[in-house]
Amino acid sequence: MAKHAQTRKTWEQPSAASAPASDRQAVYVTQPALPELEAFLPYLQEIWDSHILTNGGSMHRRLEAALCAYLGVEHISLFCNGTQALITALQVAGLSGEVITTPYSFVATAHSLLWNNLTPVFVDIDPHTLNLDPARIEAAITEKTTAILPVHCYGYPCDVEAIRAIAERHGLQVIYDAAHAFGAQDASGSLLRHGDLAILSFHATKVFSTFEGGAIICRDEATKRRIDQLKNFGLSADGTTVEVTGTNGKLSEIHAAFGLLQLQGVDEALEKRRRIDQRYRAGLAGIAGIRCIQGVGETVGNHAYFPILVEPEFGVGRDALFAHLAAHNIHGRRYFQPLISGLPMYREYPSASPANLPVAHQRVEQVICLPIYPDLDDATVDFIIGLIAGAAA
Ligand code: T4K
């Protein structure tokens, strides 16, 4: 796993300056929980026997049904990744003009708008949930606005009722980027039930993974059929012609099979995450200037991430604490710095101005996502808490 992280230079990797000073084995922000390899072999055998490798085979159908049952949703369409799912969700929604979204997310959120020729309009976040602040949405609505694209960032719920009320008042669609929200619930059940559409990511770094993968959750059978057509090049149901400009967003049988296996262990994985989350919260509770995020309206968390905010009372800056952890081979991440609104393809939009997004700018300078994954042991969690406590000035 250490090899993975050292060979990829993407969002933000540990730099040479933060190279490990201790002999401790490197701990990264996440690590996928893998079942025994032997448990995967019967699935592979079935695929080999069938010679059906993709295009909606039996593994694919079984995983869609199993996920609907597990998540308590009615219609799900699997995708090769969350980004393609989001691009297709925006396409099936038939949007035009402007879409209100958050600057505080992974870049795939806004990129999916550009891929649909839609204009992102950034609205600031709530300082406590780090999600779109509903109180600021209406001021950003114009006659060109057609939708809101909120993100349940880190798996913590958006203020779904306030967003729904605004959308209804202005006749807007709501498409949730729920890439982080697998298994997270509020009083109404799965967070995925909110909005006109919601998307998930099943990337290796997610709570539930198919190596790469994703899904769209929709409300009715007709929409599911349109999504399935769009992810299959736009082919007609009988395959004789092409009716719309679709893409290839399909999930292969091998990915779907891995999902079926992962699903068997997901409750145990979520429970292990919950215990780690509790241990962090208890250990960090007494440290002035370290704030943990609390999911507002959450009834069941998925503990996909463990973000902390390093506030001025801590006495030591966020980057100094980040470097201190890295020097002890603990590699958290400063998700989501840089803000999307600061990236070259977004910074010229009027709504991307830092003056429009003061909370997002403040919080992104304070955040560290600490390591959290099912196999992270208590001793390491305690070591990380000890490092943070020891760094306080
Ligand atoms: N919307 C939102 C809000 C999202 O956060 C994302 C993706 C999407 C949409 C799009 O969904 P996908 O198209 O990706 O399905 C990661 C993921 O690549 C990305 O899926 C995720 N969000 C984003 C937040 O994080 P990186 O560049 O941080 O990943 P990487 O490779 O640096 O991995 C982080 C750590 O995880 C490594 O230090 C080691 C560990 N790791 C990683 C991989 C890939 C493993 O232990 N095993 C692995 O296989 O982007």
Boltz pocket constraint, residues with backbone or C-beta under 6 A from the ligand:
constraints:
  - pocket:
      binder: B
      contacts: [[A, 1], [A, 4], [A, 5], [A, 8], [A, 10], [A, 11], [A, 12], [A, 28], [A, 29], [A, 30], [A, 31], [A, 32], [A, 81], [A, 82], [A, 83], [A, 84], [A, 86], [A, 105], [A, 106], [A, 108], [A, 109], [A, 151], [A, 177], [A, 179], [A, 180], [A, 200], [A, 201], [A, 202], [A, 203], [A, 204], [A, 205], [A, 213], [A, 214], [A, 331], [A, 335]]
      max_distance: 6.0
